[in-house]
Amino acid sequence: MNSPNRPYWNMEVEPKLNTPEMRILQFDKLKNALAWQYDHTPFNRKRFEKAGVTPADIRSFDDFAAAIPVAGQAEIREIISQVGFDMDKLMIELFGEERFKDLYLLTTTSGTTGIPTPYPNFNASIADAQEIMSRAAWRMGVRPGDRIGLCFGLCMHAAGTPQVLWYKNFPGIMMIPIGAEAGTEKILQFIQLFKVNVFTGTPSLALHLIERCPEVLKMPVKNLGIKTLILGAEPGAGIPEVRRKLEAEFGAKVFDAGAGYGCSCDHEIYQGMHWLADDYAYYELIDPETRTPVPMENGATGMMVGTSLNPRAAVWFDMRFTMMDVHQVFTDPCPCGKSGFRYKIVGRADDMLKVKGVPVYPASIEGVIHSMPEALTGAFRIVLDEPPPRVVPPIKLKVEYAEGIRVENLPEIENRLASKMHTLLKIRPSITWLKPGTLERSSKKTQLIEKSYE
């Protein structure tokens, strides 16, 4: 093994990320990938046929974007309506017989927006994930001798069980699958018992452990000795106020990971997540409403679209497929000095609300809530009286005030919060105040929207 102080896991490939040289390699791989999809995948062959093109007709990235419309959850629902809930038929249609026979591990998305989507792990995809996740782990400071506590939901979830396999080729680390299902008390006890020093889970769970550790272990969470928090599945690690609180309370470095093949760096100011997989997947942005391409320029915002460059291993970033995540990208060099363009999560296109025509994402509201830690616990809910995205103003929020806040101080706090939201998000909310601890805490992904109309 090379020096533990080297900047990258893969010193041959990672310095080339987001370079013209890599762009040439990507298109060579793309041509082969499209030919494979045409020959082996029923769903994608139909997309070619509907567009009236073959892989041979695609001679540039622009040709690709112009010829093949983006697919996503709507297309999956359409196939489900044809095959019923026969998941085998669904996966054969989407991925083809050859990949289906290579299926080793079947997980799902969390199903927070509806029916859980199958997230198959083929033997080939596990091998690719091991390389990509090792690149991410190295950048996030994981080194031989570390003990990684897996605290995402392990039962079926895509971010859970596969992690046991992702780091198999990373030398000298110990994987400890605890699982969000264990509950905060057991999670804290197991972290202490097995000397976990790298935590992986949701930001919500990490914040909840701060509250629970003094009750369960009779000591602050900082005494656990965790050096690194690898967080994902929801906003939080990219929100400056949340990041500062977690780093201060745990005495650890906080890293953001997910929504694609990337992770944040250790720069003191959050720079977004570095995309680590140019040689495995082609990344695009499109307008969430018109579905037209958005140029990959510094500061551009759009819905992320992925295409696998190794189709035998492809899961959902298969061929111009979107998981509906809205990203902002940064193509200028990162001040940390590491390679790869960066992306920040703006929200999910299917979570977007419109208040007087202004787009508002729950993640943006969460950022404002967490910017006032002296007054608010950070727990809140958006209450919708009718189906989204249209919201009749004012948008309704339930917000917990912090311990020690007196009721007579709430009008002043409300004015500050409303002013911030108007300045940053162009909305003026109606706020219902709740005592600290009123809203349910989740060890998995927190549901920020209450649907009073259901």
SVG drawing of the C-alpha trace seen along z (x, -y; Angstrom):
<svg xmlns="http://www.w3.org/2000/svg" viewBox="-58 -41 62 57">
<polyline fill="none" stroke="black" stroke-width="0.4" points="0.0,0.0 1.2,-3.5 1.7,-6.3 -1.2,-7.0 -0.5,-10.7 -1.1,-10.5 -3.9,-12.9 -6.0,-10.3 -7.0,-6.6 -6.4,-6.2 -3.4,-8.3 -3.7,-7.3 -7.3,-8.3 -8.4,-10.9 -5.9,-13.7 -7.6,-13.5 -11.2,-14.1 -13.0,-17.0 -10.2,-17.5 -10.3,-17.5 -8.4,-14.2 -11.1,-12.6 -13.8,-14.0 -12.3,-12.1 -12.2,-8.9 -15.8,-9.4 -17.1,-9.6 -15.1,-6.5 -16.8,-4.6 -20.2,-6.2 -20.2,-4.8 -19.6,-1.3 -22.1,-1.7 -24.9,-2.8 -24.3,0.1 -24.6,2.5 -27.8,0.9 -29.3,1.2 -28.5,4.8 -29.3,6.0 -31.8,3.7 -35.5,3.8 -36.4,0.5 -33.4,-1.4 -33.8,0.2 -37.4,-1.1 -36.1,-4.5 -33.8,-4.4 -36.5,-3.1 -39.0,-5.8 -36.4,-8.5 -35.8,-7.0 -32.0,-6.6 -29.4,-3.9 -26.2,-4.2 -24.3,-4.7 -26.2,-7.9 -24.8,-9.5 -21.4,-11.1 -21.2,-13.6 -22.5,-14.4 -24.8,-17.0 -26.2,-14.3 -26.8,-12.1 -28.7,-14.9 -30.8,-15.8 -31.7,-12.2 -32.6,-10.5 -35.2,-12.0 -34.5,-11.8 -36.2,-9.0 -37.1,-8.9 -39.7,-7.8 -42.6,-8.5 -41.3,-5.9 -40.8,-3.4 -44.4,-3.9 -45.5,-3.3 -43.7,0.0 -45.2,1.0 -48.7,0.3 -47.9,2.7 -46.4,5.6 -48.2,5.0 -46.0,5.3 -44.0,8.2 -40.5,6.8 -38.7,9.5 -40.5,8.4 -39.8,4.8 -36.1,5.3 -35.8,7.5 -37.5,4.7 -35.2,2.1 -31.9,3.9 -32.2,6.9 -31.8,10.6 -28.0,10.6 -27.8,8.2 -30.8,9.7 -29.0,13.1 -26.0,11.3 -28.1,9.9 -26.3,10.5 -27.9,8.1 -31.3,6.5 -32.0,3.3 -34.4,0.5 -34.7,-3.3 -36.3,-4.4 -39.7,-4.8 -40.3,-8.2 -42.0,-9.6 -44.1,-6.5 -43.5,-2.9 -39.9,-1.8 -37.9,-1.5 -35.8,1.7 -32.1,0.9 -30.3,4.0 -26.6,4.6 -25.1,6.7 -21.8,8.4 -20.3,6.0 -21.9,3.0 -20.5,4.0 -17.0,4.0 -17.5,0.5 -18.9,-0.7 -15.9,0.6 -13.6,-1.6 -15.8,-4.7 -16.5,-4.4 -12.8,-3.8 -12.0,-7.0 -14.6,-8.8 -13.5,-7.2 -9.9,-8.1 -10.8,-11.8 -12.9,-11.8 -10.0,-10.7 -10.7,-7.0 -7.4,-5.1 -6.3,-1.6 -7.2,-0.8 -10.5,-2.8 -13.7,-1.2 -16.8,-2.3 -20.2,-2.1 -23.0,-1.7 -26.0,-3.6 -28.1,-4.0 -31.2,-1.8 -29.8,1.7 -33.1,3.4 -33.4,3.3 -32.1,-0.3 -29.7,-1.2 -27.4,-3.2 -27.3,-0.5 -26.4,3.1 -24.3,2.5 -21.8,0.6 -20.6,3.8 -19.4,4.7 -18.3,1.3 -15.2,1.1 -14.1,4.8 -11.0,3.8 -10.1,1.0 -7.2,2.4 -7.2,2.6 -10.7,1.2 -13.4,2.9 -17.1,2.6 -19.6,2.6 -23.3,2.8 -25.4,1.3 -28.4,0.0 -30.8,-2.8 -33.3,-0.2 -31.4,0.5 -32.6,-2.9 -30.5,-5.6 -29.8,-3.9 -28.3,-0.8 -26.5,-2.8 -24.7,-4.8 -24.0,-1.7 -22.5,0.1 -20.4,-2.9 -18.9,-3.0 -18.6,0.8 -16.9,1.5 -14.8,-1.8 -16.4,-3.1 -14.4,-6.2 -16.2,-6.7 -20.0,-7.2 -22.1,-6.8 -25.8,-7.8 -28.3,-10.6 -27.7,-14.2 -30.9,-13.8 -29.6,-10.8 -26.3,-12.5 -28.1,-15.5 -30.3,-13.3 -27.3,-11.5 -26.1,-14.8 -29.3,-15.1 -29.4,-11.4 -25.8,-10.7 -25.9,-12.5 -29.0,-10.6 -27.9,-7.1 -24.1,-7.1 -24.0,-10.0 -21.4,-11.8 -21.3,-14.3 -21.2,-12.8 -17.7,-14.2 -16.3,-11.6 -17.2,-8.8 -14.0,-9.5 -15.6,-9.7 -13.2,-11.4 -15.3,-11.4 -19.1,-11.8 -20.0,-10.6 -23.6,-11.8 -26.2,-11.5 -29.7,-10.7 -31.0,-14.1 -29.8,-17.7 -27.7,-18.7 -24.0,-18.1 -24.0,-20.8 -25.9,-23.4 -23.1,-25.5 -24.9,-25.9 -25.6,-22.1 -22.1,-21.3 -20.7,-23.7 -22.9,-22.2 -22.0,-18.6 -18.3,-19.3 -18.3,-21.2 -20.4,-18.7 -18.7,-15.5 -15.2,-17.0 -15.1,-15.4 -14.9,-16.3 -18.2,-16.3 -18.5,-15.1 -21.4,-15.1 -21.8,-12.1 -24.4,-10.9 -26.9,-12.0 -24.5,-10.6 -20.9,-9.4 -19.3,-12.1 -18.3,-13.4 -17.4,-16.8 -13.8,-17.8 -12.3,-18.9 -12.1,-22.6 -13.2,-24.7 -16.0,-26.2 -18.4,-23.7 -17.6,-23.6 -20.2,-21.0 -19.4,-17.4 -16.6,-16.5 -17.8,-14.2 -15.4,-11.2 -16.6,-9.0 -16.0,-10.6 -14.6,-7.3 -17.7,-5.4 -20.6,-7.8 -21.4,-10.8 -23.0,-13.6 -25.5,-16.2 -27.8,-18.9 -31.3,-19.6 -33.9,-22.2 -36.4,-20.5 -39.5,-21.8 -38.5,-21.9 -36.0,-19.0 -33.6,-20.9 -29.9,-20.7 -28.2,-23.1 -24.6,-23.9 -22.1,-22.6 -20.8,-26.1 -19.7,-27.3 -22.8,-28.1 -25.3,-26.4 -28.3,-24.8 -30.4,-21.9 -31.7,-18.4 -29.0,-15.8 -29.0,-13.2 -26.6,-10.2 -25.5,-7.7 -23.3,-4.7 -20.2,-4.2 -20.0,-0.6 -23.6,0.6 -23.1,4.2 -22.8,2.6 -25.3,-0.2 -28.1,-0.5 -30.1,-3.8 -27.6,-6.0 -28.2,-3.8 -28.9,-5.9 -30.0,-9.5 -31.8,-8.7 -32.7,-11.1 -33.4,-10.5 -35.0,-14.0 -32.2,-15.7 -31.6,-19.3 -27.9,-20.2 -25.9,-23.4 -22.5,-22.7 -19.1,-24.4 -16.5,-23.8 -13.9,-26.2 -11.0,-24.7 -11.8,-23.9 -9.8,-25.8 -9.0,-22.4 -6.9,-21.6 -8.6,-18.3 -9.9,-17.2 -13.4,-16.9 -16.2,-19.4 -18.4,-19.9 -22.2,-19.8 -24.5,-21.0 -27.9,-19.6 -30.6,-22.3 -33.5,-19.9 -35.6,-17.3 -37.6,-18.4 -40.6,-16.4 -40.3,-18.1 -40.4,-21.6 -43.2,-23.8 -44.4,-27.0 -45.5,-30.0 -46.8,-32.8 -44.9,-31.1 -41.6,-31.2 -39.9,-27.7 -39.1,-26.7 -37.4,-23.5 -37.8,-22.0 -34.0,-21.8 -33.8,-25.6 -36.3,-26.1 -34.2,-23.7 -31.1,-25.8 -32.8,-28.9 -34.2,-27.1 -30.7,-25.7 -29.2,-29.2 -30.8,-30.1 -29.5,-27.4 -29.6,-29.8 -33.4,-30.1 -34.6,-26.9 -34.0,-23.2 -33.8,-22.7 -36.9,-20.5 -39.8,-21.7 -42.5,-20.6 -44.1,-22.1 -47.9,-21.7 -49.7,-21.4 -53.4,-21.9 -53.6,-20.7 -51.5,-18.6 -48.2,-20.3 -46.5,-21.9 -48.8,-25.0 -49.0,-26.5 -51.6,-29.1 -49.7,-31.7 -48.7,-32.0 -46.8,-28.7 -47.5,-27.0 -44.6,-25.9 -44.5,-24.1 -41.3,-25.1 -39.8,-24.0 -38.2,-26.7 -35.0,-25.8 -34.7,-24.9 -34.5,-28.0 -36.5,-30.2 -39.4,-32.0 -42.8,-32.3 -42.7,-36.1 -39.6,-36.1 -41.3,-34.2 -42.7,-37.2 -39.2,-38.7 -37.8,-35.3 -40.7,-34.9 -39.9,-38.4 -36.2,-37.4 -37.1,-34.1 -39.7,-35.5 -37.3,-38.3 -34.6,-35.7 -37.0,-33.6 -38.3,-36.6 -34.7,-37.8 -33.3,-34.4 -36.3,-32.5 -38.9,-35.2 -41.6,-33.7 -43.3,-34.9 -44.4,-31.9 -47.1,-31.4 -45.5,-29.8 -47.0,-27.6 -44.6,-27.4 -44.0,-24.0 -42.1,-23.2 -38.7,-21.5 -39.0,-17.8 -42.6,-17.9 -41.8,-16.6 -40.8,-13.0 -37.1,-12.4 -36.2,-9.8 -33.1,-7.6 -33.7,-7.4 -34.7,-10.0 -36.8,-12.8 -40.1,-13.6 -40.4,-17.4 -43.9,-17.6 -47.2,-17.0 -50.1,-16.5 -53.2,-17.7 -55.3,-17.1 -54.9,-13.3"/>
</svg>
